[in-house]
Amino acid sequence: MHTSEKISLAKKALEKGQGILRLAPTWVPRSFCVPGRRIKLHPDDYYVLGGARGGIDERWLSSTTPAKNGPLTGENEGLSAVVFNDGTKESQILLKHAIDELKEELIGDRLWNQYQSWPMYSKFFDNMGPLPHHIHHNDEHAAPIGQLGKPEAYYFPPQLNNHGGDFPYTFFGIAPGTSKEQIRECLVNFTKGDNKITSYSQAFRLDPGTGWDVPPGMLHAPGSMCTYEPQKASDVFAMYQSLVNEAIIPEELLWNGTPPDRIGDYDQLMEVIDWELNTNPNILETRFMRPKPVKAIAEMQAEGYIENWVCYLSDAFSAKELTVFPGQSVTIKDSAAYGLIMMQGHGKMGVWDIETPALIRYGQLTNDEFFVSEKAAMEGVRITNKSTTDPIVMLKHFGPGNPDMVV
């Protein structure tokens, strides 16, 4: 596709959508994970990409960040696509290309001038078992390998958690009283079987409708709840646990975020750990997130909706959960561009029909994911719930420095 066609398609899509773009589902496999089967993909399609690729256990949302899945990674894997229908044919262009072409017209002056890109994405992470205890580097430690640091957050949508998987508990941090020597010994023992690093951590039960904030430099072993996960546009990490659920973690993943000249240097792995953050005795108090209303509950209820902040402790992104009551029409204003995913219900949003599919085939298009320009967000998005019984529920993910975020 020629650049001129991309520009015209992006502009046409934004104009026809009146500031709102429709996105296609973006499925991502992980060779080291077992799908939890809660992200609405058809049961026949979880391994549709073949056994070597592993099962599909992630759906990426509003993503301009390519997935890093090794040499077998598919073209454009992890990248969201805009769907445009001009009345005669359906076309797709990458959201990344649309943002590159439309710039501030789509994401606003503030974000474009600072980042020249959409600097976050979200995903559904849906694993049957827990992940290894691992860490995401901060900007300083990610820079030597040409990456950005990665803060992230979790929210556990009730609609996608009819079961909690094999281990609905997440380890966070390092238990107070642990010495640096004890953690370093675990890292040295990585290739000797079970290095037992979670013996020096603490696990918290995961409850649907709540969430957690995970800054870079913090060790964490995500549990098996289906997770909505806003994060900075980065894929930097290192696995610090050698055995999880009887699966051996390859040593290359221990050194995944290490500069080439320091591979084999266990002190470098220790430097990545933010020791004060990890050994904070008040992790529950400082990192746990209950939903917080965006304004007075009675005021929102009188207008026909409820909106809560669900991710609000990071300055790199934020997220809200919006519920529109049955039979109600509301106009919701935001001060920043955002992506959204439908969790429940059906109706209208601006010019679009919106609906929540029960089952999706791989490659099938949906009407459940959209990207709202800053201009449309500030003018207000009109949402009508056409059901007499079922609420509309959607999750909305925002970039850094959301002007509305005062919690």
C-alpha positions as CSV (number, residue, x, y, z in Angstrom):
1,M,0.0,0.0,0.0
2,H,1.4,3.4,-1.0
3,T,1.9,6.1,1.7
4,S,-0.7,8.4,-0.1
5,E,-3.3,5.6,0.2
6,K,-2.5,5.2,3.9
7,I,-2.9,8.9,4.5
8,S,-6.2,9.0,2.7
9,L,-7.5,5.8,4.4
10,A,-6.6,7.1,7.8
11,K,-8.2,10.4,7.2
12,K,-11.3,8.8,5.7
13,A,-11.6,6.4,8.6
14,L,-11.4,9.2,11.1
15,E,-13.9,11.4,9.3
16,K,-16.4,8.6,8.7
17,G,-16.1,7.5,12.3
18,Q,-16.5,11.1,13.5
19,G,-13.3,10.9,15.5
20,I,-13.6,7.3,16.5
21,L,-11.7,4.4,14.8
22,R,-12.9,0.8,14.8
23,L,-10.1,-1.7,15.5
24,A,-9.7,-5.4,14.6
25,P,-8.9,-8.0,17.3
26,T,-5.1,-8.6,17.8
27,W,-4.3,-12.1,19.0
28,V,-0.9,-13.0,20.4
29,P,0.4,-16.5,21.1
30,R,3.0,-17.3,23.8
31,S,5.0,-20.5,23.4
32,F,5.7,-20.8,27.1
33,C,2.1,-20.4,28.3
34,V,-1.1,-22.5,28.5
35,P,-4.2,-20.5,27.5
36,G,-6.8,-19.9,30.2
37,R,-9.6,-19.9,27.5
38,R,-11.4,-16.8,28.8
39,I,-10.7,-14.2,26.1
40,K,-13.7,-15.4,23.9
41,L,-11.6,-17.0,21.2
42,H,-13.3,-20.0,19.6
43,P,-12.1,-23.3,21.3
44,D,-10.8,-24.6,17.9
45,D,-8.6,-21.5,17.4
46,Y,-6.4,-21.3,20.6
47,Y,-3.7,-23.3,18.8
48,V,-4.6,-22.1,15.2
49,L,-1.0,-20.8,14.6
50,G,0.5,-24.3,15.2
51,G,2.1,-26.1,18.1
52,A,5.5,-24.4,17.7
53,R,3.9,-21.0,18.3
54,G,2.1,-22.1,21.4
55,G,-1.4,-21.2,22.4
56,I,-3.0,-17.8,22.0
57,D,-3.4,-16.4,25.5
58,E,-3.3,-12.7,24.9
59,R,-5.3,-10.1,23.0
60,W,-3.5,-6.8,22.6
61,L,-5.6,-3.6,22.6
62,S,-4.8,-0.2,21.0
63,S,-1.3,-1.5,20.3
64,T,1.4,0.2,18.2
65,T,4.0,-2.0,19.9
66,P,5.2,-5.2,18.0
67,A,5.2,-8.4,20.0
68,K,8.7,-9.9,20.6
69,N,8.1,-13.6,20.2
70,G,11.3,-14.9,18.7
71,P,12.2,-15.9,15.1
72,L,8.7,-17.3,14.4
73,T,6.9,-14.1,15.2
74,G,4.4,-13.2,12.5
75,E,4.4,-10.0,10.5
76,N,2.6,-7.2,12.4
77,E,2.1,-9.5,15.4
78,G,0.8,-7.5,18.3
79,L,0.0,-4.4,16.2
80,S,-3.6,-3.2,16.1
81,A,-5.3,-2.5,12.8
82,V,-7.9,0.1,11.9
83,V,-10.9,-1.3,10.0
84,F,-12.4,1.0,7.3
85,N,-15.4,0.3,5.2
86,D,-16.2,2.9,2.4
87,G,-19.4,1.2,1.5
88,T,-17.9,-0.9,-1.3
89,K,-15.0,-2.7,0.3
90,E,-13.4,-3.2,3.7
91,S,-9.7,-2.2,4.2
92,Q,-7.3,-2.3,7.1
93,I,-4.3,-0.1,8.0
94,L,-2.1,-0.4,11.1
95,L,-3.1,1.9,14.0
96,K,0.6,2.8,14.1
97,H,0.5,4.1,10.5
98,A,-2.7,6.0,11.2
99,I,-1.1,7.7,14.2
100,D,2.1,8.4,12.2
101,E,0.0,10.1,9.5
102,L,-2.6,11.9,11.5
103,K,-0.3,12.8,14.5
104,E,-2.0,15.3,16.8
105,E,-5.2,15.2,14.9
106,L,-5.7,11.7,16.4
107,I,-3.8,11.6,19.8
108,G,-3.7,15.4,20.5
109,D,-0.9,18.0,20.6
110,R,0.2,17.1,24.1
111,L,1.0,13.4,23.5
112,W,2.3,13.9,19.9
113,N,4.7,16.7,20.8
114,Q,6.2,14.7,23.6
115,Y,6.3,11.2,22.2
116,Q,5.6,11.3,18.5
117,S,3.8,8.0,19.0
118,W,1.1,6.3,21.1
119,P,3.2,5.5,24.2
120,M,1.1,2.7,25.8
121,Y,-1.0,-0.3,25.0
122,S,-3.2,-2.6,26.9
123,K,-3.9,-6.4,26.7
124,F,-5.9,-9.2,28.0
125,F,-3.5,-11.7,29.5
126,D,-5.1,-15.1,29.9
127,N,-2.9,-17.9,31.3
128,M,-4.1,-21.1,33.0
129,G,-1.2,-21.1,35.4
130,P,1.1,-18.5,37.0
131,L,4.0,-16.8,35.3
132,P,7.6,-16.9,36.6
133,H,8.8,-14.3,39.1
134,H,10.2,-11.6,36.8
135,I,11.1,-8.0,36.5
136,H,10.7,-5.1,34.1
137,H,13.6,-2.7,33.8
138,N,13.3,1.0,34.4
139,D,14.3,3.5,31.7
140,E,17.9,3.7,33.0
141,H,18.5,-0.1,32.8
142,A,16.5,-0.6,29.6
143,A,18.4,2.1,27.7
144,P,21.7,0.1,27.2
145,I,19.7,-2.5,25.2
146,G,17.8,0.2,23.2
147,Q,14.5,-0.2,25.0
148,L,12.2,1.9,27.3
149,G,11.4,0.9,30.9
150,K,8.1,-0.8,31.5
151,P,5.6,0.1,34.3
152,E,2.4,-1.9,34.1
153,A,-0.9,-2.4,36.0
154,Y,-3.5,-5.2,36.4
155,Y,-7.3,-5.1,36.6
156,F,-9.3,-8.3,36.8
157,P,-12.6,-7.9,34.8
158,P,-15.5,-9.8,36.4
159,Q,-16.8,-10.6,32.9
160,L,-13.7,-12.6,32.0
161,N,-13.1,-14.4,35.3
162,N,-15.7,-17.1,35.6
163,H,-12.8,-19.2,36.9
164,G,-9.5,-18.2,38.5
165,G,-7.2,-20.6,36.7
166,D,-4.8,-22.9,38.5
167,F,-3.2,-20.3,40.8
168,P,-5.1,-17.0,41.3
169,Y,-2.5,-15.5,43.5
170,T,0.3,-13.1,42.5
171,F,3.7,-12.8,44.2
172,F,4.9,-9.2,44.6
173,G,8.3,-8.0,45.8
174,I,10.7,-9.4,48.3
175,A,9.7,-10.3,51.9
176,P,11.0,-7.8,54.4
177,G,14.0,-9.3,56.2
178,T,15.4,-10.9,53.1
179,S,19.1,-10.1,52.4
180,K,20.5,-9.2,49.0
181,E,22.8,-12.2,49.3
182,Q,19.8,-14.6,49.5
183,I,18.3,-13.2,46.3
184,R,21.7,-13.2,44.5
185,E,22.2,-16.9,45.5
186,C,18.8,-17.7,43.9
187,L,20.0,-16.1,40.7
188,V,23.3,-17.9,40.7
189,N,21.3,-21.2,41.2
190,F,19.1,-20.5,38.2
191,T,20.4,-23.4,36.1
192,K,20.4,-25.9,39.0
193,G,16.7,-26.7,39.0
194,D,14.3,-24.9,41.2
195,N,16.0,-21.7,42.4
196,K,13.1,-21.1,45.0
197,I,13.1,-17.3,44.6
198,T,9.4,-17.1,45.5
199,S,10.3,-18.4,49.0
200,Y,11.5,-14.9,49.6
201,S,8.3,-13.2,48.3
202,Q,4.7,-12.8,49.4
203,A,1.6,-13.7,47.5
204,F,-1.8,-12.0,47.5
205,R,-5.1,-13.4,46.5
206,L,-6.5,-11.9,43.3
207,D,-10.1,-10.7,43.4
208,P,-12.2,-9.8,40.3
209,G,-13.1,-6.1,40.2
210,T,-9.8,-5.0,41.8
211,G,-6.2,-4.4,40.5
212,W,-2.5,-3.8,41.2
213,D,0.1,-1.4,40.2
214,V,3.6,-2.8,39.2
215,P,6.3,-0.2,38.8
216,P,9.6,-1.1,36.9
217,G,12.2,-2.7,39.1
218,M,9.6,-4.7,41.1
219,L,9.7,-8.5,41.1
220,H,6.3,-10.1,40.4
221,A,4.9,-13.5,39.4
222,P,1.4,-12.8,37.9
223,G,-1.3,-15.3,38.9
224,S,-3.8,-17.1,36.7
225,M,-6.7,-14.6,36.7
226,C,-7.6,-13.3,33.3
227,T,-6.0,-9.8,33.4
228,Y,-6.6,-6.5,31.7
229,E,-3.1,-5.0,31.7
230,P,-2.4,-1.4,30.7
231,Q,1.3,-0.8,30.2
232,K,4.0,1.4,28.7
233,A,4.8,0.7,25.1
234,S,7.8,-1.6,25.8
235,D,8.5,-5.3,26.0
236,V,11.5,-5.4,28.2
237,F,11.7,-8.1,31.0
238,A,13.9,-10.7,32.6
239,M,12.7,-13.9,34.2
240,Y,14.3,-14.5,37.7
241,Q,12.5,-17.8,38.6
242,S,13.8,-21.0,37.0
243,L,10.9,-23.4,37.6
244,V,7.2,-22.6,37.6
245,N,4.4,-25.1,37.6
246,E,7.0,-27.8,36.8
247,A,8.1,-26.0,33.7
248,I,11.8,-25.1,33.3
249,I,12.5,-21.5,32.3
250,P,15.3,-21.2,29.7
251,E,18.4,-19.4,31.1
252,E,18.4,-17.0,28.1
253,L,15.3,-15.4,29.6
254,L,17.3,-14.6,32.8
255,W,19.7,-12.5,30.7
256,N,17.0,-11.2,28.4
257,G,17.3,-7.6,29.5
258,T,21.1,-7.6,30.1
259,P,23.5,-5.6,27.9
260,P,25.7,-8.1,25.9
261,D,28.9,-7.0,27.8
262,R,27.4,-7.9,31.1
263,I,25.8,-11.2,30.4
264,G,26.9,-13.6,33.2
265,D,27.3,-10.8,35.7
266,Y,24.8,-11.5,38.5
267,D,25.5,-8.1,40.1
268,Q,23.9,-6.5,37.0
269,L,20.7,-8.6,37.7
270,M,20.7,-7.3,41.2
271,E,21.1,-3.7,40.1
272,V,17.9,-4.0,38.2
273,I,16.0,-4.7,41.4
274,D,14.6,-1.6,43.2
275,W,15.4,-2.9,46.6
276,E,13.4,-0.3,48.6
277,L,10.3,-0.8,46.4
278,N,10.5,-4.6,46.7
279,T,11.0,-4.8,50.4
280,N,8.3,-2.2,51.3
281,P,6.3,-3.8,54.1
282,N,3.2,-2.0,52.9
283,I,2.8,-3.5,49.4
284,L,-0.9,-4.0,49.9
285,E,-1.3,-0.4,51.0
286,T,0.8,1.1,48.3
287,R,0.2,-1.0,45.2
288,F,-3.3,-2.5,45.5
289,M,-6.1,-0.6,43.6
290,R,-9.8,-0.6,44.4
291,P,-12.0,1.2,41.8
292,K,-12.4,4.9,42.6
293,P,-15.4,6.9,41.2
294,V,-14.5,9.7,38.8
295,K,-17.0,11.9,40.6
296,A,-19.9,11.7,43.1
297,I,-21.7,8.4,42.7
298,A,-25.2,9.9,43.2
299,E,-24.5,12.5,40.5
300,M,-23.4,9.8,38.0
301,Q,-26.3,7.5,38.8
302,A,-28.8,10.3,38.2
303,E,-27.3,10.7,34.7
304,G,-27.5,7.0,33.9
305,Y,-24.0,5.7,34.4
306,I,-21.1,4.9,36.7
307,E,-17.5,5.5,35.8
308,N,-14.5,4.3,38.0
309,W,-10.8,4.7,37.8
310,V,-9.4,1.2,37.8
311,C,-5.7,1.9,37.1
312,Y,-4.5,5.2,38.6
313,L,-1.1,4.9,40.4
314,S,1.2,5.2,37.4
315,D,2.0,8.4,35.5
316,A,2.7,6.3,32.3
317,F,-1.0,5.4,31.7
318,S,-4.4,5.2,33.3
319,A,-7.6,3.2,32.8
320,K,-11.3,3.6,33.6
321,E,-14.3,1.3,33.7
322,L,-17.5,2.8,32.3
323,T,-21.0,1.3,33.0
324,V,-24.0,2.7,31.2
325,F,-27.3,1.6,32.7
326,P,-30.0,-0.3,30.6
327,G,-32.1,2.1,28.4
328,Q,-29.9,5.1,29.1
329,S,-28.1,7.6,26.8
330,V,-25.2,9.5,28.2
331,T,-22.5,11.8,26.8
332,I,-19.1,11.1,28.4
333,K,-16.2,13.7,28.1
334,D,-12.5,12.9,28.6
335,S,-9.5,15.2,28.2
336,A,-7.3,12.7,26.3
337,A,-7.4,10.2,23.5
338,Y,-8.1,6.6,24.5
339,G,-8.6,3.0,23.4
340,L,-11.6,1.0,24.6
341,I,-12.8,-2.5,24.7
342,M,-16.4,-3.6,25.3
343,M,-16.9,-6.0,28.2
344,Q,-20.7,-6.3,28.3
345,G,-23.8,-5.1,26.5
346,H,-24.6,-3.5,23.2
347,G,-25.8,-0.2,21.8
348,K,-24.6,2.8,19.9
349,M,-21.4,4.9,20.4
350,G,-21.4,8.0,18.2
351,V,-22.0,6.6,14.7
352,W,-20.9,3.1,15.6
353,D,-22.9,0.0,16.6
354,I,-21.1,-1.5,19.7
355,E,-21.6,-5.0,21.0
356,T,-19.9,-7.6,23.1
357,P,-19.3,-10.9,21.2
358,A,-19.6,-14.2,23.1
359,L,-17.2,-16.1,20.8
360,I,-14.7,-14.9,18.2
361,R,-13.1,-16.9,15.4
362,Y,-9.4,-16.1,14.6
363,G,-9.4,-13.5,11.9
364,Q,-13.1,-12.5,12.5
365,L,-13.8,-8.8,12.8
366,T,-15.8,-7.5,15.8
367,N,-17.6,-4.3,17.0
368,D,-16.1,-4.3,20.5
369,E,-12.8,-2.4,20.2
370,F,-12.3,1.3,19.2
371,F,-9.9,4.2,19.5
372,V,-11.2,7.6,20.3
373,S,-9.4,10.8,19.2
374,E,-8.6,13.5,21.7
375,K,-10.9,15.9,19.9
376,A,-13.9,13.4,20.0
377,A,-13.1,12.6,23.6
378,M,-13.1,16.3,24.6
379,E,-16.3,17.1,22.7
380,G,-18.0,14.1,24.4
381,V,-18.9,10.6,23.2
382,R,-22.6,9.8,23.0
383,I,-23.4,6.3,24.2
384,T,-26.9,4.7,24.1
385,N,-27.7,1.4,25.8
386,K,-30.3,-0.3,23.7
387,S,-30.9,-3.1,26.1
388,T,-33.7,-3.0,28.7
389,T,-31.8,-5.4,31.1
390,D,-28.1,-5.5,30.3
391,P,-25.6,-2.7,31.2
392,I,-23.0,-1.6,28.8
393,V,-19.6,-2.0,30.4
394,M,-16.3,-0.9,28.7
395,L,-12.7,-0.5,29.7
396,K,-10.9,2.7,28.5
397,H,-7.1,3.0,28.4
398,F,-5.3,6.3,28.3
399,G,-1.7,7.4,27.7
400,P,0.6,9.3,30.1
401,G,-0.3,12.4,32.0
402,N,-4.1,12.1,31.7
403,P,-5.3,15.6,32.7
404,D,-8.4,14.1,34.3
405,M,-6.6,11.8,36.7
406,V,-7.0,13.3,40.2
407,V,-7.5,10.4,42.7
